[in-house]
């Protein structure tokens, strides 16, 4: 039996953050109904512009049932209300207030299902200075301070961390709320802000704020603000990337033992006793010279040679993989992170495995993302008891596709 096997989830989400949230629940066995408008959610529409690209839809929407319905019409709204009465969790990532206008907000659903767990994921939350402010991943990264490097850096983020992490925090919140419900019988409203989540994970901002009362003393000791030690153009010898003959390698040598071994391996044992490099604070002040010495050695070796030599001395390190390299990593393969799932139209689709490795109740990848409205009849007949004639009427009225 899977952990969430009997849990029913209503998913009114689009793009990535909400879809990732419900994907995690679906992977662990929850019965997730992905509700899309008749034209499909925006991510599906974007993928449809490129022949075959809809394969990507299964990365975030596998293991879900598909229901395509116009919930802005009374009869469509009624279907969602009926589903809510038989569900445990309701999740959306629309702008706060959107569903309230259509009688599908928390206060409305709570009247139908008093113990519903209702999760709203949005850019800036349902309270604050401007709850109705729209947002995408890049906006959340910008306003959380996560993407501040320098004013000349105009390249967008290389990954959708705000979407991915907000989805994960939404799933975590759903599970915590389920535990509370088991103990108290109470459901509740959960407000997830993408900006909140990324600020909560912005180490640089948090450490600066915590050190505000002693910042002058810290800067005197380090010669810089604490967040600039590892996040500036000045590279540090004890934590960072170093050029190899075919790419770059991440190396960490924070302990005295690691630093001694690294110095000896790179041919500079004098750095161990030299006061300029004897501890982390000294290395910060003499970073350029130390980095140069280490890189003289690394640049003469391939990335794999460097990793092999350093790992033999238990110095943490790793090749900075390209996309092609990480998609062929043997450790990820052995841990089941490369999976395939068969789609009726697109054939075998490569999808990521499940990162949770449960010994007794593991998650499973059971089916690809649904085609638009694929499970309309199944959901309406088997979950809600609609007759074939009623379903045909809904189709004729363009309530469902």
Residue pairs with C-beta under 8 A, 6 or more apart in sequence:
1 29
1 361
2 28
2 29
2 361
2 362
2 363
2 364
3 28
3 29
3 358
3 361
3 363
4 25
4 28
4 29
4 30
5 29
5 30
6 31
7 25
7 29
7 30
7 31
7 88
7 89
7 178
8 30
8 31
8 33
8 86
8 87
8 88
8 89
9 22
9 25
9 26
9 30
9 31
9 32
9 33
9 87
9 88
9 89
9 90
9 91
10 33
10 35
10 80
10 83
10 84
10 87
10 89
10 90
10 91
11 18
11 19
11 22
11 32
11 33
11 34
11 35
11 64
11 91
12 18
12 35
12 71
12 80
12 90
12 91
12 92
12 94
12 99
12 104
13 19
13 21
13 22
13 34
13 41
13 91
13 92
13 93
13 121
14 36
14 41
14 42
14 43
14 93
14 94
15 41
15 42
15 43
15 93
15 136
15 163
16 43
16 60
16 137
16 160
16 163
16 164
16 167
17 93
17 121
17 137
17 162
17 163
17 164
17 166
17 167
17 170
17 194
18 91
18 92
18 93
18 121
18 167
18 170
19 34
19 43
19 60
19 61
19 167
20 60
20 163
20 164
20 166
20 167
20 168
20 171
21 91
21 93
21 119
21 121
21 166
21 167
21 168
21 170
21 171
21 174
22 30
22 32
22 34
22 64
22 91
22 171
23 60
23 61
23 62
23 63
23 64
23 167
24 167
24 168
24 171
25 32
25 89
25 171
25 174
26 32
26 62
26 63
26 64
27 62
27 63
27 354
27 356
27 363
27 364
27 365
28 356
28 363
29 363
29 364
30 89
31 65
32 63
32 64
32 65
33 64
33 65
33 66
33 67
33 83
33 87
33 375
33 379
34 61
34 64
34 65
34 66
34 67
34 369
34 370
35 67
35 68
35 69
35 71
35 80
36 44
36 66
36 67
36 68
36 69
36 372
36 373
37 68
37 69
37 70
37 71
38 68
38 69
38 70
38 373
38 398
38 400
38 401
39 45
40 48
40 68
40 372
43 57
43 60
44 54
44 57
44 372
47 53
47 54
47 55
47 56
47 57
48 54
52 346
54 346
55 343
55 346
55 349
57 369
58 341
58 343
58 349
58 351
58 368
58 369
59 351
59 352
60 369
61 369
61 370
62 341
62 351
62 365
62 366
62 367
62 368
62 369
63 364
63 365
63 366
63 367
64 369
64 370
65 370
65 374
65 375
65 378
65 379
66 369
66 370
66 371
66 372
66 373
66 374
66 375
66 376
67 373
67 375
67 376
67 379
67 400
68 372
68 373
68 376
68 400
68 401
69 76
69 79
69 80
69 373
69 376
69 399
69 400
69 401
70 76
70 398
70 399
70 400
71 77
71 79
71 80
71 102
71 104
72 102
73 397
73 399
75 394
75 397
75 399
76 399
76 400
77 102
77 103
77 104
79 380
79 384
79 394
79 399
80 104
81 103
81 104
81 108
81 109
81 112
82 384
83 379
83 383
83 384
84 90
84 109
84 112
84 113
84 116
85 112
85 113
86 383
86 384
87 113
87 116
88 116
88 117
88 178
88 181
89 116
89 117
89 118
89 119
89 174
89 177
89 178
90 109
90 116
90 117
90 118
90 119
91 118
91 119
91 121
91 170
91 174
92 98
92 99
92 119
92 120
92 121
93 120
93 121
93 122
94 122
95 122
95 132
95 133
95 134
96 120
96 122
96 125
96 126
96 131
96 132
97 105
97 126
97 131
97 132
99 105
100 107
100 108
106 116
106 118
106 120
106 189
109 116
109 118
110 116
110 118
110 187
113 187
114 187
115 181
115 185
115 186
115 187
116 187
117 174
117 177
117 178
117 181
117 187
117 188
117 190
118 187
118 188
118 189
118 190
119 170
119 173
119 174
119 177
119 190
119 192
120 126
120 189
120 190
120 191
120 192
121 166
121 167
121 170
121 192
121 194
122 131
122 135
122 191
122 192
122 193
122 194
123 133
123 134
123 135
123 136
123 139
123 140
123 193
123 194
123 195
124 130
124 131
124 133
124 135
124 143
124 193
124 194
124 195
125 131
125 191
125 192
125 193
125 195
125 196
126 191
127 191
128 193
135 143
135 194
135 195
137 157
137 160
137 161
137 162
137 163
137 194
138 147
138 156
138 157
138 162
140 162
140 166
140 194
140 195
140 197
140 198
141 147
141 157
141 161
141 162
141 198
143 195
144 162
144 194
144 195
144 197
144 198
144 199
144 202
144 205
145 199
145 202
145 204
145 205
146 161
146 162
146 198
146 199
146 201
146 202
147 157
149 231
150 233
161 198
162 194
162 197
162 198
163 194
165 197
165 198
165 201
166 192
166 193
166 194
166 197
166 198
169 192
169 197
170 190
170 192
173 190
173 192
174 190
177 187
177 188
177 190
180 186
180 188
181 187
199 205
199 206
203 227
204 227
204 231
205 227
207 226
207 227
208 215
208 225
208 226
208 227
211 218
211 226
215 225
218 225
218 226
219 225
221 281
222 229
222 281
222 284
223 284
223 285
224 232
224 234
224 284
228 234
229 236
229 284
230 236
230 239
230 240
234 287
234 288
235 241
235 287
235 288
235 291
236 283
236 284
236 287
236 291
237 253
237 277
237 283
237 287
237 290
237 291
237 293
237 294
238 252
238 253
238 254
238 259
238 280
238 283
239 251
239 252
239 253
239 254
240 250
240 251
240 291
241 248
241 249
241 250
241 251
241 320
242 248
242 249
242 251
242 291
242 294
242 295
242 298
242 299
242 306
243 295
243 298
243 299
244 298
244 299
244 301
244 302
244 303
244 305
244 306
245 299
245 300
245 301
245 302
245 303
246 302
246 303
247 303
247 319
247 320
247 322
248 303
248 319
248 320
249 298
249 303
249 306
249 307
249 317
249 318
249 319
249 320
250 317
250 318
250 319
250 320
251 262
251 294
251 298
251 306
251 310
251 315
251 316
251 317
252 258
252 315
252 316
252 317
253 259
253 261
253 262
253 315
253 316
254 280
258 314
258 315
258 316
259 271
259 272
259 277
260 272
261 313
261 314
261 315
262 294
262 310
262 313
262 315
263 269
263 270
263 271
263 272
263 277
264 272
265 297
265 309
265 310
265 313
265 315
266 293
266 294
266 296
266 297
266 298
267 296
267 297
268 293
268 294
268 297
271 277
271 290
271 293
272 278
275 282
276 282
276 285
276 286
276 289
276 290
277 283
277 286
277 290
283 290
298 306
301 309
303 319
303 320
304 319
306 317
307 317
307 318
307 319
310 316
310 317
311 317
319 325
321 329
326 332
327 338
332 338
335 353
335 357
336 353
336 354
337 352
337 353
337 355
338 350
338 352
338 353
339 350
339 351
339 352
339 353
339 365
340 348
340 349
340 350
340 351
341 348
341 349
341 351
341 365
341 367
341 368
342 348
342 349
342 368
343 349
343 368
343 369
344 371
345 371
346 368
349 368
351 365
351 368
353 365
354 362
354 363
354 364
354 365
356 362
356 363
372 401
373 400
373 401
376 391
376 400
376 401
377 391
380 386
380 390
380 391
380 394
380 400
381 387
381 388
381 391
386 394
391 400
394 400
395 401
